[in-house]
Amino acid sequence: MRLLPKTILVVSVTLFLILVGFYFYVQQILLKTYTELEEKEVQRDLQMVVDTVIHETKMVSTKIRDWATWDEAYRFIKDHNKKFIKDNFTEDTLGNLNINVMIFIDLQGKVVATLKKPDTWNEQELITRILAHHQQLLNHLNEKSEIYGTITLQDTIMILGSQPIVGSSGKGKIRGTLLFGRFFDESLTTELAERLHLRVNFRRLDSAASVPHFRLALANLMSKQQSFLTLPQDKFILWGFTLLHDIFQQPNIFVYLVRERVIYQQGLQSLHSFLMALTVFGLIFLSITLVLIRQTVLARLSRIVRDIQRITLKNSTTERVKVRGTDELAALSCVINDMLTVLDSNSQEIRTLNERLKAENVRMGAELDVTRRLQQMILPKEQELEQITELEIASFMEPASEVGGDYYDVLRHAGGVKIGIGDVTGHGLESGILMLMAQTAIRTLLNNQVTDPLIFFEVLNRTLYDNLQRMNIEKNLSLTLLDYAHRRIRLSGQHEEILIVRADGLVERIDTFSLGFTMGLVDNIREFIAEITIELNTGDMVVLYTDGITEAENEHGQLYGLERLCAILSLNWQHSAHEVKCAIMRDVKQYIGTQRIFDDITLVVLKQK
């Protein structure tokens, strides 16, 4: 992505994240304030409802006062004269008082007279329910005593007031009790809602508990001792709840009101308008910022890039980038020019070093070529192998680099045939030289008719060790020597396992670990040298190899392995030594595929005629 689109993307994303973060922050603060304001409004409305209900109960008590202190009522409660009822009570009396029932009770608790609206309950049932659990209404300690509030009947609620019946002077002996009652019914609820201009409603406590939504609010009001509770239904409706208490200060009325969230909606609208304005401002700011960045930074960077491209095309370190201004981009141009100056001053030295390296590479290439040719020259020739009539011999060697570190040789002498195979650590020039030293020392010992494996390996190891110490190189050689004579092989020296394939295809694996020690690693290995003898019959085969075969890797990094080599031998044991060699190398190449060869590969196949 080019710098300009990347800058636009970074600035846009940054601005977007700032706007989103600012929006959520303002939303939390602003909407929380609006919500708290709404809750206060709802609590104020609930308090107004509570105050109005209390006022209604007080009004009932106030209306009783005129009747309870009337002399005629005072005489009536004593003489029970029905003329009082006939002369003073009409069909409109209760309506004018805005009550549902009026009850006169003497000091013995006997109901003297009852006046109720026709549509209310049966008179006796109503009186029974009022007085059943509310005998406290009749207990007035003095002439000025008054009791008012709400009471819960079986399936309704009533506003009830109670005052003692006394003379007009307000003094004298109490002769009874006067009760005024008004049902807290739907008409009263509607009257209160219209008066307060609120969507308010009232339920008995047990009725509210049966509604799941109210049950949760009721539980909160009862458990937390809260006076008021507000719960949002959604972003449009807010509920308010409170409890009213009866004459005995026990909760008996569940009050709830519904309020539209006008303040909250106004807050949301204000927030969205503010966000829109902020977005417009942000886009204007983004546009101005991008124009300024493009003119003051990106355009100048483009000119610097063009200058560098011009210098690159000319391939000249004498050219310079034009310096414009005095800011950081100008400093960058100066740094680039300083770098070009340094490159220019060092270019001649680099060219000189390149020439020297080329010459050195030519010289080392010549040396490596000589060493490689020497290695190839001292390998046993085909005609030498054919002169060994007792054995079929086939061999293969492929170095991983120009000069290999593998060793193998077949030397005929008066006592028989000496066959050697070994592997120098690593490969390259030093490994190739160590291999040449080993071949020369082995032939020298053989020409001096040294046949004892202890003496042979001891002298060979000492020679290699001393030379390696003089050369100051960390190389060593694993080596196994086979002495063949009269269908018998004497085997000594430590290297890879020797494979003996019998004429019936059975493969025997001979471990050489206990037959010697690594050559050139220490100065004396005499105590490690041992020898075993192997008898060969017609058709038996001996296979020698280096780890370049068993550790060859395929494209998945998996090793070729000794088991796979033994399997190939079991399939091809009946063929000639040359055919077996070809079968093994063909399978190894197929297994490796396109993978590079990491180690030298050497293979020698001997078959008893």
VMD Tcl script that draws the C-alpha trace (Angstrom):
set ca {
  {0.00 0.00 0.00}
  {1.31 3.44 -0.92}
  {2.01 6.02 1.77}
  {-0.90 8.35 0.86}
  {-3.65 5.67 1.15}
  {-1.98 4.35 4.28}
  {-1.96 7.86 5.79}
  {-5.63 8.34 4.89}
  {-6.44 4.98 6.46}
  {-4.51 5.69 9.68}
  {-5.95 9.19 10.14}
  {-9.49 8.00 9.31}
  {-9.32 5.06 11.71}
  {-7.88 7.31 14.43}
  {-10.61 9.89 13.94}
  {-13.27 7.16 13.89}
  {-11.98 5.66 17.15}
  {-11.87 9.11 18.77}
  {-15.45 9.81 17.70}
  {-16.69 6.40 18.87}
  {-14.87 6.71 22.19}
  {-16.11 10.26 22.70}
  {-19.66 9.21 21.77}
  {-19.74 6.39 24.32}
  {-18.17 8.60 26.98}
  {-20.68 11.41 26.41}
  {-23.47 8.87 26.18}
  {-22.58 7.44 29.57}
  {-22.36 10.87 31.19}
  {-25.21 12.65 29.39}
  {-27.74 9.83 29.33}
  {-26.99 8.98 32.93}
  {-27.81 12.59 33.83}
  {-31.05 12.46 31.85}
  {-31.97 9.16 33.46}
  {-31.33 10.54 36.95}
  {-33.44 13.59 36.09}
  {-36.26 11.33 34.89}
  {-36.06 9.26 38.04}
  {-36.33 12.41 40.16}
  {-39.36 13.48 38.13}
  {-41.01 10.08 38.66}
  {-40.20 10.16 42.39}
  {-41.72 13.65 42.59}
  {-44.85 12.35 40.86}
  {-45.03 9.40 43.22}
  {-44.67 11.68 46.21}
  {-47.47 13.84 44.79}
  {-49.65 10.72 44.49}
  {-48.89 9.76 48.10}
  {-49.63 13.28 49.33}
  {-52.93 13.36 47.40}
  {-54.06 10.03 48.85}
  {-53.19 11.25 52.35}
  {-55.13 14.45 51.63}
  {-58.16 12.38 50.59}
  {-58.07 10.48 53.88}
  {-57.77 13.73 55.82}
  {-60.75 15.14 53.91}
  {-62.85 12.19 55.07}
  {-61.80 12.90 58.67}
  {-62.60 16.61 58.25}
  {-66.12 15.82 57.02}
  {-66.72 13.61 60.08}
  {-65.92 16.46 62.46}
  {-69.09 18.41 61.61}
  {-71.32 15.37 62.19}
  {-69.50 14.00 65.27}
  {-69.87 17.33 67.14}
  {-73.53 17.91 66.19}
  {-75.83 18.01 69.19}
  {-78.60 16.14 67.40}
  {-76.19 13.31 66.56}
  {-75.08 13.38 70.21}
  {-78.73 12.91 71.36}
  {-79.42 10.32 68.66}
  {-76.59 8.02 69.75}
  {-78.20 8.03 73.21}
  {-81.93 7.75 72.47}
  {-81.78 6.01 69.08}
  {-84.59 8.21 67.80}
  {-85.27 7.22 64.22}
  {-86.72 10.64 63.52}
  {-83.11 11.89 63.39}
  {-82.42 9.58 60.49}
  {-85.62 10.49 58.71}
  {-85.18 14.24 59.09}
  {-81.46 14.52 58.31}
  {-80.60 11.85 55.81}
  {-81.68 12.00 52.17}
  {-80.59 10.15 49.05}
  {-78.03 12.88 48.32}
  {-76.44 12.98 51.75}
  {-73.66 10.46 50.98}
  {-73.16 11.89 47.51}
  {-72.72 15.38 48.88}
  {-70.23 14.07 51.42}
  {-68.52 12.03 48.64}
  {-68.50 8.88 50.77}
  {-69.96 5.40 50.41}
  {-70.95 4.54 53.96}
  {-71.73 6.24 57.33}
  {-71.98 4.17 60.53}
  {-73.09 5.26 64.05}
  {-71.77 2.99 66.84}
  {-72.55 3.36 70.56}
  {-70.14 2.76 73.41}
  {-71.14 -0.91 73.63}
  {-69.97 -1.43 70.03}
  {-73.54 -1.76 68.77}
  {-74.33 -0.34 65.37}
  {-77.07 2.21 65.93}
  {-77.52 3.34 62.33}
  {-75.93 2.71 58.96}
  {-76.27 4.74 55.79}
  {-74.72 3.41 52.57}
  {-75.04 3.83 48.86}
  {-77.41 1.30 47.21}
  {-74.74 -0.09 44.90}
  {-72.41 -1.08 47.72}
  {-72.27 -4.32 49.65}
  {-74.92 -5.83 51.84}
  {-75.17 -3.66 54.94}
  {-74.56 -6.37 57.50}
  {-71.69 -7.91 55.52}
  {-70.05 -4.51 55.12}
  {-70.29 -3.70 58.80}
  {-68.98 -7.11 59.75}
  {-65.95 -6.80 57.50}
  {-65.12 -3.28 58.67}
  {-65.30 -4.15 62.36}
  {-63.98 -7.76 62.15}
  {-60.30 -6.90 62.37}
  {-60.43 -3.20 63.09}
  {-61.82 -2.79 66.62}
  {-59.10 -0.19 67.16}
  {-61.30 2.21 65.17}
  {-63.66 2.45 68.16}
  {-61.00 3.18 70.79}
  {-60.95 6.95 71.31}
  {-59.12 8.12 74.41}
  {-60.42 11.71 74.37}
  {-62.86 14.02 72.65}
  {-60.33 15.27 70.07}
  {-59.20 11.82 69.00}
  {-59.42 11.01 65.31}
  {-58.38 7.98 63.28}
  {-58.19 8.03 59.51}
  {-56.46 6.12 56.73}
  {-57.02 3.05 54.56}
  {-58.01 -0.45 55.54}
  {-58.05 -3.67 53.55}
  {-61.28 -5.53 53.32}
  {-61.63 -8.97 51.77}
  {-61.37 -7.89 48.16}
  {-61.21 -4.13 48.22}
  {-59.67 -1.16 50.00}
  {-61.54 1.56 51.83}
  {-60.59 5.06 53.01}
  {-61.98 5.20 56.53}
  {-62.27 7.93 59.15}
  {-63.30 7.53 62.80}
  {-64.06 10.19 65.42}
  {-65.82 10.16 68.83}
  {-69.41 11.53 69.03}
  {-69.46 14.48 71.46}
  {-71.47 17.62 71.94}
  {-71.17 20.75 69.87}
  {-68.82 22.27 72.40}
  {-66.38 19.46 71.69}
  {-66.44 18.50 75.33}
  {-68.39 16.16 77.44}
  {-68.73 12.46 77.69}
  {-68.06 10.38 74.57}
  {-71.26 8.59 73.65}
  {-70.12 6.62 70.61}
  {-68.16 6.58 67.37}
  {-68.97 7.88 63.90}
  {-67.33 6.16 60.86}
  {-67.15 7.58 57.33}
  {-65.92 5.26 54.57}
  {-65.15 5.65 50.89}
  {-64.14 2.79 48.62}
  {-60.74 3.09 46.98}
  {-62.20 1.91 43.68}
  {-61.71 2.58 39.98}
  {-63.70 5.83 40.10}
  {-61.41 7.23 42.80}
  {-58.36 6.04 40.83}
  {-59.64 7.80 37.70}
  {-60.40 10.95 39.69}
  {-56.89 11.04 41.16}
  {-55.22 10.36 37.76}
  {-57.20 13.19 36.13}
  {-56.53 15.55 38.98}
  {-52.77 14.85 38.92}
  {-52.54 14.45 35.13}
  {-50.65 11.20 35.63}
  {-51.02 7.65 34.34}
  {-51.28 6.23 37.85}
  {-53.00 3.13 39.16}
  {-53.48 1.34 42.48}
  {-53.57 -2.36 43.38}
  {-54.04 -4.31 46.52}
  {-50.75 -5.76 47.72}
  {-51.75 -9.39 47.20}
  {-53.10 -8.59 43.71}
  {-49.83 -6.91 42.69}
  {-47.79 -9.91 43.88}
  {-49.52 -12.11 41.30}
  {-48.13 -10.06 38.35}
  {-44.51 -11.05 37.46}
  {-43.42 -7.53 36.49}
  {-44.93 -6.06 39.68}
  {-43.59 -8.93 41.80}
  {-40.00 -7.89 41.11}
  {-40.71 -4.25 41.99}
  {-42.64 -5.27 45.09}
  {-39.77 -7.47 46.27}
  {-37.34 -4.55 45.91}
  {-39.63 -2.17 47.77}
  {-40.19 -4.65 50.61}
  {-36.62 -5.91 50.99}
  {-34.61 -2.71 50.51}
  {-37.00 -0.52 52.43}
  {-37.14 1.87 49.50}
  {-39.79 4.58 49.42}
  {-39.79 4.84 45.63}
  {-38.52 2.61 42.84}
  {-38.07 3.41 39.14}
  {-37.53 0.79 36.44}
  {-37.13 1.51 32.71}
  {-39.22 -0.71 30.46}
  {-37.35 0.45 27.36}
  {-36.08 3.73 25.94}
  {-39.65 5.02 25.64}
  {-41.40 4.00 28.91}
  {-40.36 4.40 32.57}
  {-42.21 2.78 35.48}
  {-42.51 4.21 38.99}
  {-43.53 2.23 42.07}
  {-44.25 2.91 45.73}
  {-46.29 1.51 48.62}
  {-49.10 3.10 50.66}
  {-49.66 2.07 54.27}
  {-52.92 1.50 56.12}
  {-54.13 2.94 59.42}
  {-51.86 0.49 61.24}
  {-48.76 1.45 59.19}
  {-48.73 -1.82 57.27}
  {-48.28 -1.73 53.45}
  {-51.56 -2.47 51.75}
  {-51.65 -0.53 48.44}
  {-49.22 -0.97 45.54}
  {-48.96 2.25 43.50}
  {-47.53 2.28 40.01}
  {-47.41 4.92 37.32}
  {-46.26 4.93 33.71}
  {-44.32 7.89 32.32}
  {-43.14 8.50 28.80}
  {-39.40 9.10 28.68}
  {-39.60 12.52 27.06}
  {-36.45 13.80 28.76}
  {-34.50 10.69 27.77}
  {-35.66 10.94 24.16}
  {-34.66 14.60 24.08}
  {-31.29 13.58 25.45}
  {-30.87 10.95 22.74}
  {-31.82 13.45 20.06}
  {-29.37 15.99 21.45}
  {-26.65 13.33 21.58}
  {-27.26 12.28 17.98}
  {-27.29 15.89 16.81}
  {-24.05 16.51 18.66}
  {-22.49 13.40 17.16}
  {-23.56 14.45 13.68}
  {-22.03 17.88 14.15}
  {-18.88 16.32 15.57}
  {-18.69 13.93 12.58}
  {-19.00 16.81 10.11}
  {-16.32 18.72 11.98}
  {-14.14 15.58 12.02}
  {-14.50 15.11 8.26}
  {-13.55 18.74 7.67}
  {-10.60 18.33 10.00}
  {-9.61 15.10 8.23}
  {-9.73 16.74 4.81}
  {-7.66 19.73 5.92}
  {-5.16 17.46 7.70}
  {-4.72 15.20 4.67}
  {-4.21 18.17 2.35}
  {-1.57 19.61 4.66}
  {0.17 16.23 5.09}
  {0.16 15.69 1.35}
  {1.63 19.09 0.60}
  {4.15 19.34 3.42}
  {5.24 15.71 3.82}
  {4.13 13.26 1.16}
  {4.94 15.47 -1.85}
  {8.45 16.10 -0.54}
  {8.93 12.39 0.22}
  {7.90 11.63 -3.36}
  {10.57 14.05 -4.65}
  {13.19 12.36 -2.45}
  {12.12 8.96 -3.82}
  {12.38 10.24 -7.40}
  {15.88 11.56 -6.71}
  {16.92 8.17 -5.28}
  {15.41 6.36 -8.30}
  {17.33 8.72 -10.61}
  {20.59 7.93 -8.80}
  {19.79 4.20 -8.93}
  {19.14 4.28 -12.67}
  {22.43 6.11 -13.30}
  {24.22 3.64 -10.98}
  {26.41 6.50 -9.82}
  {27.47 7.31 -6.26}
  {28.54 10.81 -7.31}
  {24.94 12.00 -7.74}
  {23.18 13.66 -4.79}
  {19.62 14.13 -3.49}
  {18.38 17.73 -3.57}
  {18.01 19.22 -0.08}
  {14.82 21.26 0.36}
  {14.06 23.10 3.62}
  {15.49 22.67 7.11}
  {13.16 20.16 8.75}
  {13.41 16.39 9.31}
  {12.89 15.58 5.62}
  {15.77 17.88 4.76}
  {17.82 16.07 7.42}
  {16.86 12.76 5.76}
  {18.12 14.08 2.42}
  {21.40 15.08 4.07}
  {21.77 11.64 5.65}
  {21.19 9.99 2.26}
  {23.82 12.27 0.69}
  {26.28 11.44 3.49}
  {25.64 7.74 2.84}
  {26.27 8.26 -0.88}
  {29.52 10.04 -0.03}
  {30.65 7.13 2.12}
  {29.65 4.64 -0.61}
  {31.54 6.66 -3.18}
  {34.67 6.78 -1.04}
  {34.48 3.02 -0.37}
  {33.54 1.90 -3.87}
  {37.15 1.79 -5.07}
  {38.19 -0.29 -2.07}
  {35.25 -2.62 -2.66}
  {36.23 -3.06 -6.30}
  {39.80 -3.83 -5.23}
  {38.58 -6.39 -2.71}
  {36.33 -7.95 -5.36}
  {39.30 -8.37 -7.65}
  {41.28 -10.00 -4.86}
  {38.38 -12.30 -4.03}
  {38.03 -13.30 -7.65}
  {41.72 -14.14 -7.81}
  {41.51 -16.05 -4.54}
  {38.47 -17.96 -5.77}
  {40.31 -18.89 -8.94}
  {43.28 -20.10 -6.91}
  {41.16 -22.08 -4.44}
  {39.14 -23.50 -7.31}
  {42.35 -24.70 -8.91}
  {43.51 -26.25 -5.64}
  {40.17 -27.96 -5.12}
  {40.24 -29.23 -8.67}
  {43.72 -30.66 -8.15}
  {42.65 -32.35 -4.90}
  {39.50 -33.74 -6.51}
  {41.51 -35.06 -9.46}
  {43.98 -36.65 -7.02}
  {41.10 -38.36 -5.23}
  {39.72 -39.70 -8.48}
  {43.17 -40.81 -9.65}
  {43.88 -42.96 -6.54}
  {40.53 -44.73 -6.59}
  {40.74 -48.37 -7.70}
  {40.38 -48.73 -11.47}
  {37.94 -51.12 -13.15}
  {40.75 -53.31 -14.52}
  {42.25 -53.67 -11.03}
  {38.96 -54.95 -9.69}
  {38.56 -57.39 -12.59}
  {41.95 -58.95 -11.74}
  {40.50 -60.15 -8.43}
  {39.06 -63.39 -9.69}
  {37.60 -64.67 -6.43}
  {35.17 -61.74 -6.03}
  {32.74 -59.64 -8.06}
  {33.37 -56.03 -6.99}
  {31.20 -52.98 -7.86}
  {31.63 -49.51 -6.36}
  {30.07 -46.03 -6.44}
  {31.24 -42.69 -5.00}
  {29.61 -39.24 -5.28}
  {30.90 -36.33 -3.17}
  {28.48 -33.71 -1.80}
  {30.90 -30.92 -2.86}
  {33.90 -30.60 -5.19}
  {36.07 -32.60 -2.76}
  {34.59 -35.48 -0.79}
  {35.49 -36.87 2.63}
  {34.54 -40.52 1.95}
  {37.25 -43.18 1.55}
  {37.21 -46.57 -0.04}
  {39.98 -48.69 -1.59}
  {40.59 -52.21 -2.86}
  {44.27 -53.29 -2.73}
  {45.54 -56.64 -3.95}
  {48.62 -58.07 -2.24}
  {50.41 -61.36 -2.01}
  {48.35 -62.58 0.92}
  {44.97 -61.65 -0.51}
  {42.87 -58.48 -0.86}
  {42.55 -55.55 1.59}
  {39.35 -53.60 1.29}
  {38.79 -50.38 3.23}
  {35.87 -48.00 3.67}
  {35.72 -44.88 5.81}
  {34.19 -41.48 6.29}
  {35.98 -38.25 7.26}
  {33.90 -35.77 9.24}
  {32.58 -33.05 6.95}
  {33.59 -32.61 3.32}
  {35.62 -30.17 1.30}
  {39.34 -29.57 0.95}
  {40.42 -30.53 4.50}
  {38.35 -33.73 4.48}
  {39.74 -34.65 1.05}
  {43.34 -34.17 2.27}
  {42.73 -36.39 5.32}
  {41.28 -39.06 3.03}
  {44.41 -38.88 0.81}
  {46.67 -39.19 3.88}
  {44.74 -42.26 5.07}
  {44.95 -43.93 1.63}
  {48.69 -43.27 1.41}
  {49.37 -44.56 4.94}
  {47.29 -47.73 4.37}
  {49.14 -48.55 1.13}
  {52.48 -47.87 2.84}
  {51.70 -50.23 5.71}
  {50.45 -52.85 3.28}
  {53.63 -52.60 1.17}
  {55.62 -53.13 4.36}
  {53.67 -56.35 4.92}
  {52.04 -55.20 8.16}
  {49.08 -57.57 8.64}
  {48.48 -57.51 12.41}
  {45.34 -55.32 12.86}
  {46.61 -53.98 16.20}
  {49.87 -52.72 14.70}
  {48.15 -51.63 11.48}
  {45.54 -49.43 13.18}
  {47.95 -48.18 15.85}
  {50.51 -46.90 13.29}
  {47.78 -45.54 10.97}
  {46.07 -43.65 13.83}
  {49.35 -42.20 15.11}
  {50.26 -40.97 11.62}
  {46.87 -39.31 11.06}
  {46.75 -37.85 14.59}
  {50.20 -36.25 14.31}
  {49.39 -34.73 10.92}
  {46.04 -33.36 12.14}
  {47.75 -31.77 15.14}
  {50.32 -30.15 12.86}
  {47.60 -28.92 10.49}
  {45.53 -27.69 13.48}
  {42.24 -28.93 12.04}
  {39.46 -30.74 13.89}
  {38.82 -33.72 11.64}
  {38.64 -37.47 12.29}
  {37.98 -40.66 10.36}
  {35.79 -43.70 10.93}
  {37.43 -46.66 9.18}
  {36.79 -50.38 8.69}
  {39.32 -52.68 6.99}
  {38.51 -56.12 5.51}
  {41.26 -58.69 4.76}
  {39.96 -61.26 2.25}
  {41.67 -64.57 1.51}
  {40.37 -68.05 0.63}
  {36.64 -67.29 1.12}
  {37.28 -65.75 4.51}
  {37.12 -62.13 5.69}
  {38.89 -60.73 8.73}
  {37.07 -57.57 9.84}
  {38.42 -54.79 12.13}
  {37.88 -51.06 12.69}
  {34.84 -48.94 13.61}
  {32.46 -47.68 10.89}
  {28.85 -48.31 9.74}
  {27.31 -51.79 10.05}
  {28.60 -54.37 7.53}
  {25.83 -56.17 5.63}
  {26.33 -59.86 4.75}
  {23.73 -61.16 2.28}
  {23.73 -64.95 2.19}
  {22.97 -66.97 -0.92}
  {19.39 -67.56 0.27}
  {18.69 -63.79 0.56}
  {19.06 -63.59 4.36}
  {20.70 -60.29 5.44}
  {23.11 -60.35 8.40}
  {24.07 -57.05 10.07}
  {27.57 -56.89 11.58}
  {28.00 -54.08 14.15}
  {31.55 -52.65 13.99}
  {31.26 -50.38 17.02}
  {33.28 -52.69 19.27}
  {35.95 -53.40 16.60}
  {37.83 -50.09 16.81}
  {37.81 -46.37 17.54}
  {37.57 -43.12 15.58}
  {40.89 -42.43 13.82}
  {42.80 -39.21 14.56}
  {40.79 -38.28 17.62}
  {43.29 -39.49 20.26}
  {46.93 -40.57 19.96}
  {46.54 -44.22 21.12}
  {43.63 -46.54 20.20}
  {45.38 -49.90 20.67}
  {43.06 -51.07 23.49}
  {39.95 -50.54 21.29}
  {41.08 -52.64 18.28}
  {39.42 -56.05 17.79}
  {38.90 -58.50 14.90}
  {36.21 -60.94 13.77}
  {36.24 -63.53 10.97}
  {33.42 -64.16 8.48}
  {33.18 -67.19 6.19}
  {31.82 -66.65 2.67}
  {30.12 -69.23 0.48}
  {29.44 -69.01 -3.23}
  {26.80 -66.34 -3.90}
  {27.30 -64.60 -0.55}
  {27.50 -60.84 -0.75}
  {29.20 -58.17 1.40}
  {27.88 -54.59 1.22}
  {29.93 -51.62 2.51}
  {28.53 -48.06 2.60}
  {28.89 -44.66 4.23}
  {26.16 -42.75 6.09}
  {25.51 -40.66 2.99}
  {23.17 -43.49 1.92}
  {21.37 -44.30 5.17}
  {21.04 -40.61 6.15}
  {19.89 -39.37 2.75}
  {16.79 -37.17 3.17}
  {13.72 -36.88 1.01}
  {11.72 -33.69 0.47}
  {9.94 -34.19 3.82}
  {13.18 -34.50 5.80}
  {12.77 -38.28 6.32}
  {15.91 -40.49 6.28}
  {16.46 -43.33 3.83}
  {17.46 -45.70 6.66}
  {19.24 -49.02 7.00}
  {16.01 -51.04 6.93}
  {15.17 -49.79 3.44}
  {18.70 -50.67 2.27}
  {18.32 -54.22 3.65}
  {14.95 -54.53 1.92}
  {16.52 -53.64 -1.45}
  {19.24 -56.23 -0.87}
  {16.66 -58.90 -0.06}
  {14.92 -58.19 -3.36}
  {18.09 -58.16 -5.49}
  {20.53 -60.59 -3.78}
  {20.45 -63.06 -6.68}
  {21.78 -60.47 -9.17}
  {25.40 -59.57 -9.89}
  {27.35 -57.10 -7.76}
  {27.04 -54.44 -10.47}
  {23.26 -54.92 -10.75}
  {22.85 -54.81 -6.96}
  {24.87 -51.57 -6.84}
  {22.70 -50.05 -9.58}
  {19.49 -51.15 -7.84}
  {20.58 -49.54 -4.56}
  {21.63 -46.23 -6.13}
  {18.50 -46.10 -8.27}
  {16.31 -46.50 -5.16}
  {18.32 -43.89 -3.21}
  {18.01 -41.34 -6.06}
  {14.28 -42.02 -6.36}
  {13.84 -41.58 -2.59}
  {15.75 -38.29 -2.51}
  {13.83 -36.85 -5.46}
  {14.64 -33.18 -6.01}
  {16.25 -32.86 -2.58}
  {19.89 -31.74 -2.50}
  {22.57 -34.27 -1.45}
  {23.96 -33.17 1.93}
  {26.70 -35.78 2.45}
  {29.14 -37.83 0.40}
  {27.77 -41.16 -0.85}
  {29.98 -44.28 -1.16}
  {28.90 -47.86 -1.85}
  {31.00 -51.05 -2.34}
  {29.40 -54.42 -3.20}
  {31.44 -57.67 -2.97}
  {30.05 -61.01 -4.13}
  {31.77 -64.36 -3.64}
  {32.12 -66.28 -6.93}
}
mol new
graphics top color blue
foreach p $ca { graphics top sphere $p radius 0.5 }
foreach p [lrange $ca 0 end-1] q [lrange $ca 1 end] { graphics top cylinder $p $q radius 0.2 }
display resetview
